[in-house]
Amino acid sequence: MTERVILTEMEKASPVWAKVHQFLEQRLDTLRMENDTDSDERTTARRRGAIAEVKTLIALGKERPIL
């Protein structure tokens, strides 16, 4: 299992992360809209997988969980 990567506060404040995060949010919206259309099972499964991956990438900028 891979170690979870979480961005530092400095990394989250960078212009590069802001640009990547904006792209990921737009991509997630697009994938969700596409997934709402009538598609075959294979296409739906592919889109759901892509949605899960985009959510994983967006989560890199979330706060660390408090244990």
N, C-alpha and C positions, 0 to 999 in steps of 0.2 A: 504494500500500500504506500502511496506517495504522501509525503508530508504536506500539510496544508500551507499554502503560501498566502500571506496577508501583507498588503502594502503598508509601509510606514506612513506616518503623518506627512512627512516631507514628500514621499513619492505620490501620495494622494493629492497633494497640493500642486503638483507639477502640471504644466500646460500639456505635456504629452498624455498624462493620465486623463485629464479633462477631455481631450480630443478622443482618446480611445473609448472612454466611458460614454461619451455622447454617441459615438458610432455604434457601440454595443446596444445602447438603449433603443436607437433607431432600428437596428437589425432585429432586436427582440420584437418590437412592434410590427415590423414587416412580417416576420415569421409567424407571429400570432394571427395576423390578418390572413395570411396565406393558409394557415392551418384551419381557419374557419370556413374555407371553401370546400366544396364537395370534391374529395380526392380518394384515390384508391388507398388500400391499407399500407402499401409499401411507402408511398409518398407521405402519408400521414405519419408513419413511424419515423421516417427520415427527418421530417420537420420537428417532431417531438424531441428527437435526439439533438438536433441543432439548437432548439430552445433550451434544453437542459445544459448544453455546453456554454451557450451565451450567458445563462444565469450563473454558471460556475465562474466565468470570467468576471462578471459584474461583482460577484461576491468577494473578489480579491480586494476591493476597496472598502468593504464593510468593517465595522469594528471587530476587534477580537472578542470572542465570547468570554464571559466571566465565569470561571468555574468555582 
